[in-house]
Amino acid sequence: MPGAEPLQELIILDVSQGIAGPSCGGYFAEHGARVLKIEPPEGDWIRKLGTPIAGMSSQTIAYNRGKESLALDLKRPEGRA
């Protein structure tokens, strides 16, 4: 189908932090995959780098573009459920 995104049928769980992992998840999102970014309650450590723009670092905006985000505390039973 012309114009269809090649990865539109995929759902990716991105549980990475920093730069390398989130940038890979971003590539999946750019090609149509639904990418769910799972972060700890305090957020990915990269959120604290640099000057915030609208409450987020420019790195967070760049490496997590096109993703949905969810904070989960996987150390707690409620978070794992």
PyMOL Python script that loads the backbone (N, CA, C, O; Angstrom):
from pymol import cmd

cmd.read_pdbstr("""\
ATOM      1  N   MET A   1       0.853  -1.183   0.000  1.00  0.00           N
ATOM      2  CA  MET A   1       0.000   0.000   0.000  1.00  0.00           C
ATOM      3  C   MET A   1       0.894   1.239   0.000  1.00  0.00           C
ATOM      4  O   MET A   1       1.661   1.432   0.943  1.00  0.00           O
ATOM      5  N   PRO A   2       0.818   2.074  -1.019  1.00  0.00           N
ATOM      6  CA  PRO A   2       1.665   3.270  -1.098  1.00  0.00           C
ATOM      7  C   PRO A   2       1.433   4.204   0.087  1.00  0.00           C
ATOM      8  O   PRO A   2       0.296   4.453   0.487  1.00  0.00           O
ATOM      9  N   GLY A   3       2.539   4.717   0.643  1.00  0.00           N
ATOM     10  CA  GLY A   3       2.452   5.654   1.752  1.00  0.00           C
ATOM     11  C   GLY A   3       2.314   5.001   3.114  1.00  0.00           C
ATOM     12  O   GLY A   3       2.357   5.688   4.135  1.00  0.00           O
ATOM     13  N   ALA A   4       2.148   3.680   3.148  1.00  0.00           N
ATOM     14  CA  ALA A   4       2.015   2.993   4.434  1.00  0.00           C
ATOM     15  C   ALA A   4       3.376   2.943   5.125  1.00  0.00           C
ATOM     16  O   ALA A   4       4.411   2.773   4.480  1.00  0.00           O
ATOM     17  N   GLU A   5       3.352   3.092   6.423  1.00  0.00           N
ATOM     18  CA  GLU A   5       4.581   3.003   7.201  1.00  0.00           C
ATOM     19  C   GLU A   5       4.970   1.527   7.325  1.00  0.00           C
ATOM     20  O   GLU A   5       4.117   0.696   7.635  1.00  0.00           O
ATOM     21  N   PRO A   6       6.243   1.185   7.089  1.00  0.00           N
ATOM     22  CA  PRO A   6       6.634  -0.225   7.062  1.00  0.00           C
ATOM     23  C   PRO A   6       6.487  -0.965   8.399  1.00  0.00           C
ATOM     24  O   PRO A   6       6.342  -2.187   8.411  1.00  0.00           O
ATOM     25  N   LEU A   7       6.523  -0.244   9.512  1.00  0.00           N
ATOM     26  CA  LEU A   7       6.463  -0.905  10.815  1.00  0.00           C
ATOM     27  C   LEU A   7       5.145  -0.647  11.549  1.00  0.00           C
ATOM     28  O   LEU A   7       5.075  -0.838  12.763  1.00  0.00           O
ATOM     29  N   GLN A   8       4.115  -0.224  10.846  1.00  0.00           N
ATOM     30  CA  GLN A   8       2.871   0.199  11.487  1.00  0.00           C
ATOM     31  C   GLN A   8       2.177  -0.914  12.262  1.00  0.00           C
ATOM     32  O   GLN A   8       1.320  -0.622  13.095  1.00  0.00           O
ATOM     33  N   GLU A   9       2.510  -2.160  12.024  1.00  0.00           N
ATOM     34  CA  GLU A   9       1.878  -3.273  12.737  1.00  0.00           C
ATOM     35  C   GLU A   9       2.596  -3.611  14.041  1.00  0.00           C
ATOM     36  O   GLU A   9       2.106  -4.440  14.807  1.00  0.00           O
ATOM     37  N   LEU A  10       3.742  -2.990  14.311  1.00  0.00           N
ATOM     38  CA  LEU A  10       4.546  -3.324  15.499  1.00  0.00           C
ATOM     39  C   LEU A  10       4.194  -2.456  16.702  1.00  0.00           C
ATOM     40  O   LEU A  10       3.875  -1.275  16.569  1.00  0.00           O
ATOM     41  N   ILE A  11       4.262  -3.072  17.875  1.00  0.00           N
ATOM     42  CA  ILE A  11       4.207  -2.349  19.140  1.00  0.00           C
ATOM     43  C   ILE A  11       5.520  -2.638  19.850  1.00  0.00           C
ATOM     44  O   ILE A  11       5.853  -3.797  20.100  1.00  0.00           O
ATOM     45  N   ILE A  12       6.261  -1.596  20.175  1.00  0.00           N
ATOM     46  CA  ILE A  12       7.574  -1.714  20.796  1.00  0.00           C
ATOM     47  C   ILE A  12       7.498  -1.193  22.226  1.00  0.00           C
ATOM     48  O   ILE A  12       6.975  -0.104  22.461  1.00  0.00           O
ATOM     49  N   LEU A  13       8.017  -1.966  23.188  1.00  0.00           N
ATOM     50  CA  LEU A  13       8.163  -1.479  24.559  1.00  0.00           C
ATOM     51  C   LEU A  13       9.599  -1.002  24.726  1.00  0.00           C
ATOM     52  O   LEU A  13      10.536  -1.796  24.644  1.00  0.00           O
ATOM     53  N   ASP A  14       9.766   0.276  24.956  1.00  0.00           N
ATOM     54  CA  ASP A  14      11.089   0.878  25.141  1.00  0.00           C
ATOM     55  C   ASP A  14      11.289   1.086  26.633  1.00  0.00           C
ATOM     56  O   ASP A  14      10.709   2.002  27.216  1.00  0.00           O
ATOM     57  N   VAL A  15      12.103   0.246  27.252  1.00  0.00           N
ATOM     58  CA  VAL A  15      12.387   0.372  28.680  1.00  0.00           C
ATOM     59  C   VAL A  15      13.812   0.873  28.905  1.00  0.00           C
ATOM     60  O   VAL A  15      14.357   0.750  30.002  1.00  0.00           O
ATOM     61  N   SER A  16      14.406   1.436  27.862  1.00  0.00           N
ATOM     62  CA  SER A  16      15.776   1.930  27.944  1.00  0.00           C
ATOM     63  C   SER A  16      15.814   3.340  28.516  1.00  0.00           C
ATOM     64  O   SER A  16      14.791   4.019  28.610  1.00  0.00           O
ATOM     65  N   GLN A  17      17.017   3.767  28.896  1.00  0.00           N
ATOM     66  CA  GLN A  17      17.232   5.132  29.378  1.00  0.00           C
ATOM     67  C   GLN A  17      18.482   5.686  28.722  1.00  0.00           C
ATOM     68  O   GLN A  17      19.326   4.938  28.227  1.00  0.00           O
ATOM     69  N   GLY A  18      18.589   6.992  28.723  1.00  0.00           N
ATOM     70  CA  GLY A  18      19.779   7.635  28.199  1.00  0.00           C
ATOM     71  C   GLY A  18      19.619   8.038  26.750  1.00  0.00           C
ATOM     72  O   GLY A  18      18.640   8.684  26.380  1.00  0.00           O
ATOM     73  N   ILE A  19      20.595   7.650  25.922  1.00  0.00           N
ATOM     74  CA  ILE A  19      20.620   8.095  24.535  1.00  0.00           C
ATOM     75  C   ILE A  19      20.511   6.931  23.550  1.00  0.00           C
ATOM     76  O   ILE A  19      19.642   6.947  22.678  1.00  0.00           O
ATOM     77  N   ALA A  20      21.368   5.932  23.671  1.00  0.00           N
ATOM     78  CA  ALA A  20      21.432   4.862  22.666  1.00  0.00           C
ATOM     79  C   ALA A  20      20.100   4.121  22.529  1.00  0.00           C
ATOM     80  O   ALA A  20      19.563   4.017  21.427  1.00  0.00           O
ATOM     81  N   GLY A  21      19.569   3.611  23.626  1.00  0.00           N
ATOM     82  CA  GLY A  21      18.311   2.864  23.569  1.00  0.00           C
ATOM     83  C   GLY A  21      17.142   3.715  23.114  1.00  0.00           C
ATOM     84  O   GLY A  21      16.426   3.320  22.194  1.00  0.00           O
ATOM     85  N   PRO A  22      16.923   4.883  23.734  1.00  0.00           N
ATOM     86  CA  PRO A  22      15.818   5.729  23.290  1.00  0.00           C
ATOM     87  C   PRO A  22      15.924   6.171  21.834  1.00  0.00           C
ATOM     88  O   PRO A  22      14.903   6.308  21.160  1.00  0.00           O
ATOM     89  N   SER A  23      17.143   6.397  21.333  1.00  0.00           N
ATOM     90  CA  SER A  23      17.252   6.786  19.927  1.00  0.00           C
ATOM     91  C   SER A  23      16.843   5.627  19.022  1.00  0.00           C
ATOM     92  O   SER A  23      16.235   5.856  17.977  1.00  0.00           O
ATOM     93  N   CYS A  24      17.163   4.385  19.401  1.00  0.00           N
ATOM     94  CA  CYS A  24      16.732   3.219  18.609  1.00  0.00           C
ATOM     95  C   CYS A  24      15.208   3.124  18.600  1.00  0.00           C
ATOM     96  O   CYS A  24      14.604   2.882  17.555  1.00  0.00           O
ATOM     97  N   GLY A  25      14.587   3.315  19.765  1.00  0.00           N
ATOM     98  CA  GLY A  25      13.122   3.310  19.825  1.00  0.00           C
ATOM     99  C   GLY A  25      12.527   4.399  18.962  1.00  0.00           C
ATOM    100  O   GLY A  25      11.469   4.216  18.360  1.00  0.00           O
ATOM    101  N   GLY A  26      13.208   5.536  18.902  1.00  0.00           N
ATOM    102  CA  GLY A  26      12.751   6.637  18.064  1.00  0.00           C
ATOM    103  C   GLY A  26      12.744   6.284  16.587  1.00  0.00           C
ATOM    104  O   GLY A  26      11.867   6.725  15.844  1.00  0.00           O
ATOM    105  N   TYR A  27      13.727   5.484  16.154  1.00  0.00           N
ATOM    106  CA  TYR A  27      13.756   5.052  14.753  1.00  0.00           C
ATOM    107  C   TYR A  27      12.549   4.173  14.430  1.00  0.00           C
ATOM    108  O   TYR A  27      11.959   4.286  13.356  1.00  0.00           O
ATOM    109  N   PHE A  28      12.187   3.293  15.373  1.00  0.00           N
ATOM    110  CA  PHE A  28      10.994   2.468  15.173  1.00  0.00           C
ATOM    111  C   PHE A  28       9.761   3.362  15.014  1.00  0.00           C
ATOM    112  O   PHE A  28       8.938   3.139  14.126  1.00  0.00           O
ATOM    113  N   ALA A  29       9.637   4.381  15.884  1.00  0.00           N
ATOM    114  CA  ALA A  29       8.493   5.296  15.823  1.00  0.00           C
ATOM    115  C   ALA A  29       8.469   6.061  14.495  1.00  0.00           C
ATOM    116  O   ALA A  29       7.401   6.261  13.916  1.00  0.00           O
ATOM    117  N   GLU A  30       9.637   6.489  14.014  1.00  0.00           N
ATOM    118  CA  GLU A  30       9.712   7.219  12.744  1.00  0.00           C
ATOM    119  C   GLU A  30       9.181   6.394  11.573  1.00  0.00           C
ATOM    120  O   GLU A  30       8.717   6.949  10.577  1.00  0.00           O
ATOM    121  N   HIS A  31       9.251   5.077  11.694  1.00  0.00           N
ATOM    122  CA  HIS A  31       8.822   4.209  10.597  1.00  0.00           C
ATOM    123  C   HIS A  31       7.477   3.555  10.871  1.00  0.00           C
ATOM    124  O   HIS A  31       7.134   2.539  10.266  1.00  0.00           O
ATOM    125  N   GLY A  32       6.712   4.152  11.796  1.00  0.00           N
ATOM    126  CA  GLY A  32       5.324   3.754  11.961  1.00  0.00           C
ATOM    127  C   GLY A  32       4.988   2.859  13.126  1.00  0.00           C
ATOM    128  O   GLY A  32       3.805   2.629  13.380  1.00  0.00           O
ATOM    129  N   ALA A  33       5.973   2.334  13.857  1.00  0.00           N
ATOM    130  CA  ALA A  33       5.673   1.476  15.001  1.00  0.00           C
ATOM    131  C   ALA A  33       5.072   2.304  16.137  1.00  0.00           C
ATOM    132  O   ALA A  33       5.383   3.485  16.289  1.00  0.00           O
ATOM    133  N   ARG A  34       4.228   1.683  16.912  1.00  0.00           N
ATOM    134  CA  ARG A  34       3.727   2.314  18.136  1.00  0.00           C
ATOM    135  C   ARG A  34       4.757   1.987  19.219  1.00  0.00           C
ATOM    136  O   ARG A  34       4.963   0.819  19.550  1.00  0.00           O
ATOM    137  N   VAL A  35       5.397   3.012  19.766  1.00  0.00           N
ATOM    138  CA  VAL A  35       6.455   2.818  20.755  1.00  0.00           C
ATOM    139  C   VAL A  35       5.964   3.338  22.106  1.00  0.00           C
ATOM    140  O   VAL A  35       5.579   4.499  22.249  1.00  0.00           O
ATOM    141  N   LEU A  36       5.991   2.440  23.089  1.00  0.00           N
ATOM    142  CA  LEU A  36       5.584   2.778  24.448  1.00  0.00           C
ATOM    143  C   LEU A  36       6.830   2.900  25.302  1.00  0.00           C
ATOM    144  O   LEU A  36       7.505   1.902  25.554  1.00  0.00           O
ATOM    145  N   LYS A  37       7.145   4.093  25.747  1.00  0.00           N
ATOM    146  CA  LYS A  37       8.320   4.361  26.575  1.00  0.00           C
ATOM    147  C   LYS A  37       7.923   4.167  28.038  1.00  0.00           C
ATOM    148  O   LYS A  37       7.073   4.891  28.556  1.00  0.00           O
ATOM    149  N   ILE A  38       8.540   3.189  28.699  1.00  0.00           N
ATOM    150  CA  ILE A  38       8.274   2.899  30.104  1.00  0.00           C
ATOM    151  C   ILE A  38       9.430   3.471  30.916  1.00  0.00           C
ATOM    152  O   ILE A  38      10.589   3.130  30.679  1.00  0.00           O
ATOM    153  N   GLU A  39       9.113   4.343  31.877  1.00  0.00           N
ATOM    154  CA  GLU A  39      10.137   4.982  32.696  1.00  0.00           C
ATOM    155  C   GLU A  39       9.841   4.764  34.172  1.00  0.00           C
ATOM    156  O   GLU A  39       8.689   4.542  34.547  1.00  0.00           O
ATOM    157  N   PRO A  40      10.883   4.827  35.026  1.00  0.00           N
ATOM    158  CA  PRO A  40      10.644   4.780  36.460  1.00  0.00           C
ATOM    159  C   PRO A  40       9.924   6.057  36.904  1.00  0.00           C
ATOM    160  O   PRO A  40       9.911   7.037  36.160  1.00  0.00           O
ATOM    161  N   PRO A  41       9.321   6.066  38.106  1.00  0.00           N
ATOM    162  CA  PRO A  41       8.567   7.246  38.556  1.00  0.00           C
ATOM    163  C   PRO A  41       9.364   8.557  38.481  1.00  0.00           C
ATOM    164  O   PRO A  41       8.789   9.610  38.207  1.00  0.00           O
ATOM    165  N   GLU A  42      10.667   8.501  38.719  1.00  0.00           N
ATOM    166  CA  GLU A  42      11.477   9.731  38.665  1.00  0.00           C
ATOM    167  C   GLU A  42      11.851  10.107  37.231  1.00  0.00           C
ATOM    168  O   GLU A  42      12.462  11.154  37.013  1.00  0.00           O
ATOM    169  N   GLY A  43      11.502   9.284  36.263  1.00  0.00           N
ATOM    170  CA  GLY A  43      11.775   9.566  34.855  1.00  0.00           C
ATOM    171  C   GLY A  43      13.146   9.084  34.423  1.00  0.00           C
ATOM    172  O   GLY A  43      13.991   8.744  35.251  1.00  0.00           O
ATOM    173  N   ASP A  44      13.350   9.061  33.148  1.00  0.00           N
ATOM    174  CA  ASP A  44      14.636   8.728  32.538  1.00  0.00           C
ATOM    175  C   ASP A  44      15.652   9.770  32.996  1.00  0.00           C
ATOM    176  O   ASP A  44      15.329  10.957  33.050  1.00  0.00           O
ATOM    177  N   TRP A  45      16.875   9.351  33.326  1.00  0.00           N
ATOM    178  CA  TRP A  45      17.880  10.289  33.836  1.00  0.00           C
ATOM    179  C   TRP A  45      18.193  11.406  32.850  1.00  0.00           C
ATOM    180  O   TRP A  45      18.632  12.479  33.262  1.00  0.00           O
ATOM    181  N   ILE A  46      17.978  11.181  31.567  1.00  0.00           N
ATOM    182  CA  ILE A  46      18.289  12.212  30.569  1.00  0.00           C
ATOM    183  C   ILE A  46      17.358  13.425  30.687  1.00  0.00           C
ATOM    184  O   ILE A  46      17.678  14.500  30.179  1.00  0.00           O
ATOM    185  N   ARG A  47      16.219  13.258  31.348  1.00  0.00           N
ATOM    186  CA  ARG A  47      15.286  14.384  31.527  1.00  0.00           C
ATOM    187  C   ARG A  47      15.908  15.530  32.317  1.00  0.00           C
ATOM    188  O   ARG A  47      15.466  16.674  32.213  1.00  0.00           O
ATOM    189  N   LYS A  48      16.940  15.220  33.111  1.00  0.00           N
ATOM    190  CA  LYS A  48      17.554  16.226  33.985  1.00  0.00           C
ATOM    191  C   LYS A  48      18.740  16.941  33.343  1.00  0.00           C
ATOM    192  O   LYS A  48      19.311  17.846  33.952  1.00  0.00           O
ATOM    193  N   LEU A  49      19.121  16.551  32.125  1.00  0.00           N
ATOM    194  CA  LEU A  49      20.276  17.167  31.466  1.00  0.00           C
ATOM    195  C   LEU A  49      19.893  18.463  30.756  1.00  0.00           C
ATOM    196  O   LEU A  49      18.828  18.560  30.145  1.00  0.00           O
ATOM    197  N   GLY A  50      20.760  19.436  30.843  1.00  0.00           N
ATOM    198  CA  GLY A  50      20.565  20.675  30.089  1.00  0.00           C
ATOM    199  C   GLY A  50      19.457  21.555  30.633  1.00  0.00           C
ATOM    200  O   GLY A  50      18.895  21.302  31.698  1.00  0.00           O
ATOM    201  N   THR A  51      19.160  22.591  29.875  1.00  0.00           N
ATOM    202  CA  THR A  51      18.121  23.552  30.225  1.00  0.00           C
ATOM    203  C   THR A  51      16.766  23.016  29.777  1.00  0.00           C
ATOM    204  O   THR A  51      16.593  22.673  28.608  1.00  0.00           O
ATOM    205  N   PRO A  52      15.803  22.941  30.696  1.00  0.00           N
ATOM    206  CA  PRO A  52      14.499  22.409  30.300  1.00  0.00           C
ATOM    207  C   PRO A  52      13.741  23.338  29.349  1.00  0.00           C
ATOM    208  O   PRO A  52      13.795  24.563  29.460  1.00  0.00           O
ATOM    209  N   ILE A  53      13.037  22.706  28.414  1.00  0.00           N
ATOM    210  CA  ILE A  53      12.144  23.399  27.495  1.00  0.00           C
ATOM    211  C   ILE A  53      10.767  22.797  27.731  1.00  0.00           C
ATOM    212  O   ILE A  53      10.563  21.608  27.483  1.00  0.00           O
ATOM    213  N   ALA A  54       9.827  23.596  28.203  1.00  0.00           N
ATOM    214  CA  ALA A  54       8.484  23.098  28.527  1.00  0.00           C
ATOM    215  C   ALA A  54       8.565  21.915  29.496  1.00  0.00           C
ATOM    216  O   ALA A  54       7.790  20.964  29.395  1.00  0.00           O
ATOM    217  N   GLY A  55       9.522  21.986  30.442  1.00  0.00           N
ATOM    218  CA  GLY A  55       9.650  20.956  31.460  1.00  0.00           C
ATOM    219  C   GLY A  55      10.451  19.735  31.045  1.00  0.00           C
ATOM    220  O   GLY A  55      10.576  18.794  31.829  1.00  0.00           O
ATOM    221  N   MET A  56      11.002  19.721  29.828  1.00  0.00           N
ATOM    222  CA  MET A  56      11.784  18.578  29.358  1.00  0.00           C
ATOM    223  C   MET A  56      13.100  19.051  28.755  1.00  0.00           C
ATOM    224  O   MET A  56      13.188  20.147  28.202  1.00  0.00           O
ATOM    225  N   SER A  57      14.130  18.201  28.872  1.00  0.00           N
ATOM    226  CA  SER A  57      15.402  18.544  28.243  1.00  0.00           C
ATOM    227  C   SER A  57      15.280  18.368  26.731  1.00  0.00           C
ATOM    228  O   SER A  57      14.448  17.600  26.247  1.00  0.00           O
ATOM    229  N   SER A  58      16.116  19.088  25.999  1.00  0.00           N
ATOM    230  CA  SER A  58      16.079  18.960  24.539  1.00  0.00           C
ATOM    231  C   SER A  58      16.422  17.539  24.106  1.00  0.00           C
ATOM    232  O   SER A  58      15.923  17.063  23.086  1.00  0.00           O
ATOM    233  N   GLN A  59      17.281  16.850  24.886  1.00  0.00           N
ATOM    234  CA  GLN A  59      17.614  15.463  24.567  1.00  0.00           C
ATOM    235  C   GLN A  59      16.395  14.561  24.708  1.00  0.00           C
ATOM    236  O   GLN A  59      16.176  13.679  23.878  1.00  0.00           O
ATOM    237  N   THR A  60      15.602  14.777  25.755  1.00  0.00           N
ATOM    238  CA  THR A  60      14.392  13.985  25.953  1.00  0.00           C
ATOM    239  C   THR A  60      13.436  14.185  24.787  1.00  0.00           C
ATOM    240  O   THR A  60      12.852  13.227  24.281  1.00  0.00           O
ATOM    241  N   ILE A  61      13.280  15.420  24.369  1.00  0.00           N
ATOM    242  CA  ILE A  61      12.389  15.717  23.243  1.00  0.00           C
ATOM    243  C   ILE A  61      12.891  15.027  21.979  1.00  0.00           C
ATOM    244  O   ILE A  61      12.105  14.421  21.251  1.00  0.00           O
ATOM    245  N   ALA A  62      14.179  15.112  21.716  1.00  0.00           N
ATOM    246  CA  ALA A  62      14.741  14.548  20.480  1.00  0.00           C
ATOM    247  C   ALA A  62      14.701  13.031  20.464  1.00  0.00           C
ATOM    248  O   ALA A  62      14.300  12.439  19.462  1.00  0.00           O
ATOM    249  N   TYR A  63      15.112  12.384  21.560  1.00  0.00           N
ATOM    250  CA  TYR A  63      15.250  10.925  21.551  1.00  0.00           C
ATOM    251  C   TYR A  63      13.940  10.188  21.825  1.00  0.00           C
ATOM    252  O   TYR A  63      13.862   8.976  21.630  1.00  0.00           O
ATOM    253  N   ASN A  64      12.923  10.898  22.269  1.00  0.00           N
ATOM    254  CA  ASN A  64      11.653  10.225  22.571  1.00  0.00           C
ATOM    255  C   ASN A  64      10.501  10.734  21.714  1.00  0.00           C
ATOM    256  O   ASN A  64       9.335  10.532  22.050  1.00  0.00           O
ATOM    257  N   ARG A  65      10.827  11.386  20.619  1.00  0.00           N
ATOM    258  CA  ARG A  65       9.784  11.893  19.722  1.00  0.00           C
ATOM    259  C   ARG A  65       8.969  10.735  19.160  1.00  0.00           C
ATOM    260  O   ARG A  65       9.502   9.673  18.839  1.00  0.00           O
ATOM    261  N   GLY A  66       7.679  10.963  19.051  1.00  0.00           N
ATOM    262  CA  GLY A  66       6.801   9.971  18.452  1.00  0.00           C
ATOM    263  C   GLY A  66       6.415   8.819  19.357  1.00  0.00           C
ATOM    264  O   GLY A  66       5.765   7.875  18.908  1.00  0.00           O
ATOM    265  N   LYS A  67       6.807   8.878  20.637  1.00  0.00           N
ATOM    266  CA  LYS A  67       6.519   7.780  21.562  1.00  0.00           C
ATOM    267  C   LYS A  67       5.402   8.160  22.522  1.00  0.00           C
ATOM    268  O   LYS A  67       5.133   9.338  22.761  1.00  0.00           O
ATOM    269  N   GLU A  68       4.769   7.147  23.059  1.00  0.00           N
ATOM    270  CA  GLU A  68       3.858   7.330  24.185  1.00  0.00           C
ATOM    271  C   GLU A  68       4.677   7.031  25.435  1.00  0.00           C
ATOM    272  O   GLU A  68       5.585   6.201  25.391  1.00  0.00           O
ATOM    273  N   SER A  69       4.374   7.691  26.540  1.00  0.00           N
ATOM    274  CA  SER A  69       5.187   7.537  27.739  1.00  0.00           C
ATOM    275  C   SER A  69       4.332   7.134  28.930  1.00  0.00           C
ATOM    276  O   SER A  69       3.198   7.586  29.092  1.00  0.00           O
ATOM    277  N   LEU A  70       4.912   6.269  29.761  1.00  0.00           N
ATOM    278  CA  LEU A  70       4.231   5.795  30.957  1.00  0.00           C
ATOM    279  C   LEU A  70       5.261   5.601  32.055  1.00  0.00           C
ATOM    280  O   LEU A  70       6.293   4.969  31.830  1.00  0.00           O
ATOM    281  N   ALA A  71       4.993   6.137  33.243  1.00  0.00           N
ATOM    282  CA  ALA A  71       5.872   5.926  34.394  1.00  0.00           C
ATOM    283  C   ALA A  71       5.328   4.766  35.219  1.00  0.00           C
ATOM    284  O   ALA A  71       4.161   4.764  35.610  1.00  0.00           O
ATOM    285  N   LEU A  72       6.188   3.777  35.479  1.00  0.00           N
ATOM    286  CA  LEU A  72       5.812   2.617  36.279  1.00  0.00           C
ATOM    287  C   LEU A  72       6.885   2.355  37.321  1.00  0.00           C
ATOM    288  O   LEU A  72       8.076   2.446  37.024  1.00  0.00           O
ATOM    289  N   ASP A  73       6.477   2.034  38.529  1.00  0.00           N
ATOM    290  CA  ASP A  73       7.412   1.617  39.570  1.00  0.00           C
ATOM    291  C   ASP A  73       7.392   0.097  39.606  1.00  0.00           C
ATOM    292  O   ASP A  73       6.564  -0.509  40.286  1.00  0.00           O
ATOM    293  N   LEU A  74       8.315  -0.514  38.866  1.00  0.00           N
ATOM    294  CA  LEU A  74       8.345  -1.966  38.747  1.00  0.00           C
ATOM    295  C   LEU A  74       8.872  -2.654  40.000  1.00  0.00           C
ATOM    296  O   LEU A  74       8.903  -3.883  40.063  1.00  0.00           O
ATOM    297  N   LYS A  75       9.287  -1.877  40.998  1.00  0.00           N
ATOM    298  CA  LYS A  75       9.717  -2.436  42.278  1.00  0.00           C
ATOM    299  C   LYS A  75       8.522  -2.712  43.178  1.00  0.00           C
ATOM    300  O   LYS A  75       8.654  -3.394  44.195  1.00  0.00           O
ATOM    301  N   ARG A  76       7.370  -2.193  42.816  1.00  0.00           N
ATOM    302  CA  ARG A  76       6.148  -2.372  43.605  1.00  0.00           C
ATOM    303  C   ARG A  76       5.203  -3.345  42.888  1.00  0.00           C
ATOM    304  O   ARG A  76       5.146  -3.349  41.659  1.00  0.00           O
ATOM    305  N   PRO A  77       4.478  -4.150  43.626  1.00  0.00           N
ATOM    306  CA  PRO A  77       3.543  -5.102  43.010  1.00  0.00           C
ATOM    307  C   PRO A  77       2.520  -4.405  42.095  1.00  0.00           C
ATOM    308  O   PRO A  77       2.159  -4.938  41.046  1.00  0.00           O
ATOM    309  N   GLU A  78       2.060  -3.221  42.495  1.00  0.00           N
ATOM    310  CA  GLU A  78       1.068  -2.505  41.682  1.00  0.00           C
ATOM    311  C   GLU A  78       1.652  -2.121  40.318  1.00  0.00           C
ATOM    312  O   GLU A  78       0.958  -2.162  39.303  1.00  0.00           O
ATOM    313  N   GLY A  79       2.933  -1.749  40.308  1.00  0.00           N
ATOM    314  CA  GLY A  79       3.585  -1.366  39.067  1.00  0.00           C
ATOM    315  C   GLY A  79       3.782  -2.556  38.145  1.00  0.00           C
ATOM    316  O   GLY A  79       3.643  -2.433  36.927  1.00  0.00           O
ATOM    317  N   ARG A  80       4.104  -3.709  38.722  1.00  0.00           N
ATOM    318  CA  ARG A  80       4.282  -4.914  37.911  1.00  0.00           C
ATOM    319  C   ARG A  80       2.958  -5.425  37.386  1.00  0.00           C
ATOM    320  O   ARG A  80       2.907  -6.010  36.304  1.00  0.00           O
ATOM    321  N   ALA A  81       1.876  -5.213  38.138  1.00  0.00           N
ATOM    322  CA  ALA A  81       0.548  -5.674  37.695  1.00  0.00           C
ATOM    323  C   ALA A  81       0.104  -4.861  36.491  1.00  0.00           C
ATOM    324  O   ALA A  81      -0.984  -5.086  35.961  1.00  0.00           O
TER     325      ALA A  81
END
""", "prot")
cmd.dss("prot")
cmd.show_as("cartoon", "prot")
cmd.util.cbc("prot")
cmd.orient("prot")
